[in-house]
Amino acid sequence: MWFVALPPGPDQTLGPAVTAWSTIINDRTVEVICAARNNIYILTATDAFEPVLGSTQMATYLSVAVSPNSKLLALFSVTGKIWVVSADFHVRSCRCAHVTCVGVHM
């Protein structure tokens, strides 16, 4: 068992409340994808970091789902949008708004 503290908030208090999380299990590693409002964190056994999301950040994330092969993530936001991205956050697959896909990139 291990504990990781998220970075402190702007007022240097405890980090933001976690709104969604999921795990990715690959061979010998486990990563926890953690959403705290509109921020995403990747937690490993030894580290915690924020992937570079660029202009793809949305409103507060409510759910994080991992594909069966652990290669894709689906992030569902409070605004009803879904963002599908590779598990390493390097390839944005799709951004969907209320079931209608508005952009596909591969």
N, C-alpha and C positions, 0 to 999 in steps of 0.2 A: 504494500500500500504506500502511496506517495501523495503529497499535496503540493500544489503549485498555486502561487498567488498571482492573480492577474495584475497588470500594471495599475498603479494608483490613478484615481480620477483627477480631473483638473485641479480640484481643491486639496489634493494630496491625501484624501481619505481612502478608505478601502476601494478596490477596483469595482467596476460596474457589476450589477447583478447579471448572472448568466440567464439568458432567455431561451437558449436551445443548445443541444450538444449531441454528438454522435461519435462513434469510434471507428477507426480504420485499422484492421489487423492485416499485416503483411508479413509473411515468413516469420521473422523473429522480432518484429517491431510492432508497437502499438502507438497510434496517434489518436489524440482526442481533438476533434474539431469543435470548438466552443464559440458560441455567439453570445456577445454581451452587447445588447442593443444593436447598433449598426456596425459593430466591430467584430471581426473574426480573428480568433487566435488558434494556433496549432500548438498543442501541448504534447511533448514527448516525455520519456522517463527522465530526461536531463535538461530540458529546455522548454521555453514558451516564447513564441514569437508571432508577429502579425504578418501574414503574407501581403505582398504588394497588390492592392486591388485596383488602383488607378481610379477611374471615374465610374467604376461598376458598383460602388457601395449604394445600398438602398436603405430604406427605413429599417426599423427594428426587425431582426430576424426572429421568427417564431418557431421554425423547425429546420433541422438539418437531417437529410437522408443520404445514405451512402449506397451506391449501386452494389449489386451482388458480387461483382468482380473487384470492388474497391477502387475503381478507376475514375468514377464520377461522383460528384456531390450535387445535390439539389438543395437550394436554400430558399425557403418560403418566407416572405416578409409580411408584415402587418398590413401593407397596402394591397395584398393579394397578388403580388408578383412572385414568380419563381425564376431563380437564376441557376442554370446548370453549368457546372465548371469542372475541369479536371481536378483530381484530388490534390495535385500539387499547385493548383491555382494558376497555371501557366496558360491554359487554353480555355477560353470561354466558349461553351458549346451553344448555349441558347439563353435568351432572356424572354420569359413569357409573362404576359399580362392577362390575367383573368382567362386562362385557357388558350388564348390566341397567341401563337408564337410571333414575336415582333422582330426577331433577328436570329439568324443562325450563322455561326462561324466555326470553322474547323481547320 
